[in-house]
């Protein structure tokens, strides 16, 4: 007998709760229409599962103001059948995440976050969902490579790499996958490249059918297949949702047909959900009163279209943080700038949503040789997949990198080629300082011995707000600080 199953999935919503006016004046995305589409499919199809591959949190004032509680309340109304943990789920701290889990009326799974003292898992590693006479097993995965913000929480650990994560899949499959399991899905938050690596390492006898992923914000036109396993991801935000329509033969005990598409969410494809709208209005009323005040005006709209290139907003932020400072170069994490465009009118809410990861600013001293090695590592091949750390540099830095030969053809500062024996004072946010060796592939101990790293600002947004309020008509341009050839 053949049965039909529809699996809807989203990832990296990042607080993208409100619709945006897109092309031709059509409103796109928003949690209300995302929920409306889910409800529509649930009413049309007999067997439906809604899964979320992590990173519900961060990116909006509504999320930040209520430290994720608003997001959990909204997601409760969306009623996912299963969710896994993303790296930004730990932004408010592991203890707060465990509190938020208690507020969730849906299961959150993860197989590889554990307490280091006794190897106790923090979450249930898997879940079996019974639907239409089928048993669908989900396993949640997040590697240490993408939870760098937990480095200060020494009692929390994770499996370090994809090979260990694959081994954990085998352990769970061997112990908990039974003859009653019909379909096995990995719900991951490790990025598309790591999903490919993971799929290649999985033993076919473990029975994994597909990987639904997140983290790299990958928009896909069709699934990728590695080692017989389909891999999908649904971009980022609420403007789309992934949809699998699956035919399962319970006599042959296998999937006989599978169709996937990335479904756009807009006025023409999805009705609004009035319950979500009502709850959002409640939160928005509270945040509007506090955050809708103008802090500055730009000369024009400034953009940050991609995190793997020099951008207008990247130059603006790195320059304003470096101006009148005690350091030579500001390295601003591209991923710390969250909006693709902002201005010309900038409200306090815009400012906070654009740089939500407000932490300390650290200053270190590096040699020219170390700086060169740092830049070369930033430009490695994985960077162009969009899931490694990339940086915006303050004025004076010029980088010319050729991808085809992996050659750093120019690295200069203030018009002079960087020499190995030069020394530079460089600033970066706490997140990047805490993960220095992982992000730059340069030993940190010699740097600490050369000069004790020190905090030069306790809040990045304090500097940004003061600069914005005391400067008007701000402008910035892409000027060749980072040139990528080939």
N, C-alpha and C positions, 0 to 999 in steps of 0.2 A: 504494500500500500504506500502510495506517495503522499507526502505531507508537505505543506508550505509553511515557511517561516520567514518573517521579515525582521531584519536586525537594523535598527536605526542607531547611528552613533555620532557623537560630537567630541570635540577635544579643544583645549586651549581657548575656552570662552573668554577668560580673563576679564570678567566683569562687563562684558559687552552686552548690556541689558537693554539699551535704548535703540530704537531704529534710527537709521541715517538716510537722508535724502540722497539717492543715487542718480544715475543717468536718467534723463527724461522726467525728472521730478518724482520718480517712484521711490517710496520708502522701502529700504532693504534691511533685513535682519531685525534684531531686537528679540528679547526673550519671549515677549508676548506672541509674536508670530511663529517663533520656533516651537513654543508650546502648542499653538494652534495647529501647526503642521503635524506634530506628534499625535495630538488628539484626533485629527482627521484620519491619519493612517490607522490608529487604533480602532476607529469606528468602521473603517473599510476592510481591514484585514483581520483574520481570525486569530493568528498567532504572531504577536509582535513583542520584541525585546528592545528596550532603549538602554544603550550603554554610553558611558562617558569615560574618555581616556585621560582624564586629569587636567589640572590647571583651570579650575573654575575661578579661582581667586585672582586678585590684583587687577589693576588696569582701570578701575573706576572709583570715583569718590564714594559711591553707594557701598561698594565692598569695603574700602579702606576705613570709612567712618565707623562702620559697625564691626570691623575686624572679622569679616567673613560670616557673621551671623545672618546678615541680610541675604547673602548668597545662598546659605543653607536653606533659609526660609523659602526663597524663590525656587531653588532646586527641589525642595519638598513638593511644591506645587506641580513641578514638571514631572515628578515621580519616575526617575530613572530606575531601571531594574538592577543595575549594577554600575559602580564607578570604581576607578582605581586612583591611586594617589599620584599627583604630579609634583614637580619640584617646587612650584609656588604654593602648594598646599601647606608647606612647612614654613612659609615666610613669617607667620605670626608665632612661630615656635611649636615644637612637637607637643608640648603639654596643651596648648590652645587647640591644636589640631585634634587631639584626642577628645577634648571637650566638644568641639564642633561635631565630631563623629557621633557623640551621644545625642546631639540635636538633630541629626539626619534621620529621616524616616525611609532611608534606602541603604542598601549594603555598600560599604566601602571595603575593597579588597586590596591586599598587597602581600606578596609572598616573601619579600626580601628586606623589609625594614625590621630591625630587631634590637633588643636591649643587649648591649655587649656583655653585661655582667653575667647573664645566664642564658643567652641566645634565645630568649623568648620573643616570638613575633609580636609586633605591635597591632597587627590587623589579622583578620582571617585571611588565609592565603588564596582561597578559591571559593567559588559558590556554584552550586548546581541549580539551574532554573528549569522547572518543569513547565512546559508549554505545549499544548496540543498533542499530548502523548509522547513528546520528545524531551530528553534530558540534555540540556546545553550547559557545559561546564566552562566557566571563565576562571582564568588565573591572572592575577595582577602583578605587574613587574615594574620596578624602578631601580636603576643601578646608581651606585654612589657617584658615578661620573656626572650625573645631572642634579644631585642634591647638595651642591657645594655650600649652600647657605646653612647647613647643619653642622659644619665643621667645628663650631664651638660647643656643640652638645656631645660631649665625649662618650656619654653612655648610650648613644644611638649609633648603630652601624647599619651598613647595607652591603650586599654583595657588590664587589668592586667593579667587575667587568662583565661583558656579555657571556663569556665562557662559563663563569660561575652562575650567571642567571639561567643559562641553558641547562646546566646541571640541576638547578633547583626545579626547573620545569619537569625534568625527568624524575626527580624524587617525588614530586606531587602526583605526576601521572602514574608512576608505579604504585603509589600507596592509595590513591583516592579515585583514580579513573577506573571504573568498573565496566562490566558487560552492559550495564544500563546506560552508560554514557554514549550519547549519539553524536554530538558535535562538541569539539574542544576548541575554544577561542582564547588566545592570549590577549589581554587588555594591557597594553604597555604604554609607558611614557618615557621613551629613551631616544626618540628621533628616528627618522626613516633609514638612515645609514646603519644604525645599530640594529634596527628591525631586520634589515637584510642579513647582517652578520648573524643575528640570533636564529633566523630561519634556516640558514645554511648549517648551523650546528645541531639542529634538532634531529633526534632519531625518529625516523618514520613510524617506528613501533609505538612511540608515545601518542600518536594519533592527533597531532595538532592540525586543525583544518585551516585556520586563518589567524592573522595578527591584526588587531585594530589598535592603531598607535596614535601617539601625540608627541609633543615637545618641539619638533622641528618646523611646525606650522606649514606643512607641505600640502599644497593644493594638487589633487591628482585628477586626471581625466579617466583613468582606468586603474584597476588593481595591478600591482606587480606580483609575479609569482616566483618564489625562490624555494627550491627543494620541495616543490609540490604544494607550497603553502601560500595562500593569497595574503598580500599585505596592503592595507588601506589606511588612509588618514584623511581628515576632513578640514584641512587648513587651519584657520584660527577665527575666533569671533563667532557671532550668531547668524551670520549671513548665509550659511549653508549647513547642510547636514548630510552625512553619508548614509546610503541606503543599500542594504543587501536584500535581494529577493531570492530565497533559497528553496530548492526542491529536494526533499530528503526521502529516500526509499528505505522504509524500516524493515523490509525483507532482505535487501542487499546490505543494509546497515551502512549506507554511505550517501553523501551528497551527489545527486545526479545532475543538478543544474544550479548555477549560481550567477546572478546578474547583479552588478553594482553600479551605482551612479552617485555623483555629488549633486544633491538637490539644492537649488537656490531657494532661499527664504525671502520672499518679498510680498507685496500686496496682491500680486496675481497668483501666487502659489500657495499662500497660507492665510487663513483667517486669524484675526487677533484673538487672544484669550483674555476676556474681561477680568477674570480673577487675577491674572498676572498684572494686568494694567492697574488694577486697584491697589495692589500691594506695592507696585513700583511707584505709584503716585504718592503713597504714604512716605516712602523713603525719600523720594525726590523732593517733596515739600520741605522735609527737614534739612536736607543738604543744600537746597537752593538758598534758603535763608542765610546759611552760614558761608557759602562758597561763591555766590554770584556777585562778586565785586571785581571791578577792573583793576588789574595790577600794572598793565603797560599796554602800549600799542606798538606793533611792528610796522615797518615801512610797507610791508606786503605779507602775504602768506608765505611762511617758511616751511620747507619740507624735509622729511626724513624717510624717503621712499624705500630704502633698503638698509639693512644693518651691515652689509658687506661692501660698503663703499663710503667714500667721503660724502657728507651731506651738509646742507645749509644749517640745519639745527644742530648737527654734531659740531660744526665749527663755532656756532654761537655759544653753545654751552661750554665747550672746552676752553674757549677764549675767556669767557667771563669768569670761570673758575680760576684761571691762571692769572688774570689781570691783578696787578698790585699784590701778588702773592710772594711767598718766599721760595717758590720752586720754579724750575725752568719750563717743564713740560707737564701739561695735564693730559692724562690718558683716560678719556671718557668711554666707558663701556657702551657700545652701540645699542645693546639690548636694554640699557637703562633709560633710553629715550623711547617712549611707548607710542607716541602719536606719529602718523605719517605726515601730518600737516597741522600747523597751528598758526593762528593770527588771521587778519591783522589786529583784531581786538583780542587781548588775552585776559581772561578772567582767572581768579584765584583757583577755581576748579580745574581749568585747563592746565594751569601750571602744575598742580599736584598730580593730575592724571598723567601728565607727560613724563614726570620723574617721580614715580611712586616709591622707588626704593631709596628712601632717604636715610643715609647713614653717614658715618664719619669719613673724613678725607685724610688719607695717610701719605706722608712724604718719605721717600727712600732715596738713597744715592746709588746709582748704577754706573758702571764703566761703559765706554763706547762699545766695547766688545759684547758686554751683556745686553745692551740696548739693541744691538744688531741681531743677536740671537733671539731676543724677544720678538722683534718685528718679523723675522723670518718664520718663527714658529706660528705667529698669528696668521701669516699668509699661507700656511700649509694647505694641501688639497682639500682637507675636510672643511675648511672655512667656506668654500664655495657652495657647500650643501646648506649653509646657513645655520648649523647647529653647534658651532664652536664660538668661543668668545672673539669678538672683533672690536676694534677701538677707533674712536675719533681723536685726533691729535690737535693740540693747540697750535697757534701760529708759530712759524719758524721751522716747523718740521716739514721735510719733503721726502716722500717715499716713492720710489719707482720699482715695481716688482713685475717680473715676467713669469707668468704661470707655466708656460710650456717648458721652460728650463729651470724653474724653481730658483730663479736668480734675483737677488736684491741688487738692481742695477744702480740705484742711488739711495743713500740714506744720509741726509744732510740736515744741519740745524743752523738757522740764521745764515744761510748761504755758504756754509763750510761743511765739507764732507766729514762725517763722524769718524774719528780715529779710535783705535782700540783703547788707547790710554786716556781718552777724554773721560770726564765725569759729569753726570747730569743729575740734578734733583728732579725726581719724577713723582707726581701725585696720582693717586687712584683711590677709588672708594673701598670701604672695608671688605666687601664681598670679594673683590679682586685681589686685595692684599692677603686675605686669609687663604686664598687658593692660588697663590703666586706660582708655585712650582708646577701645578697642574695646568694653569692657563698659559704659562710662558716657557715652560721646559728649561728653566734656569734655576740652579740651586739658590735658595734664599739665605742660607746661613752666612756665606761670605758677604752678602749684602748687609746683613744685620751687624756683622763684625766691623764693617767699614764705617757705618754710621747707624746709630740706634734709630730705627724707624719711629716716627712720632706723628701724633695726630695734629694736623694743622687747622682742622675745622671739625666741629662736632655735628654739623648738619649741612649737607649739600644744599638742601632747599632753603635754609636760612640765607645762604649766599645768593642763590638764584632770586629769591623774593626781594632781597634788598637791592640787588642790581636792577631787577625789572622795575621796581617802584621809583628808582632814582634815574632811570634812563628811559627815554621815549624814542619812538621812531627807529627802533633797532632793526638792523639788517645784517645779513650774512650771505656769502656766496660760496659755491664750490670753486676752489681756486687752485687745484692741483696739489694739495697736500698729500693725497694718496692717488697714485696713478697705477692702474692695473693693466698690463699689456697682455695681448693674446686672449 
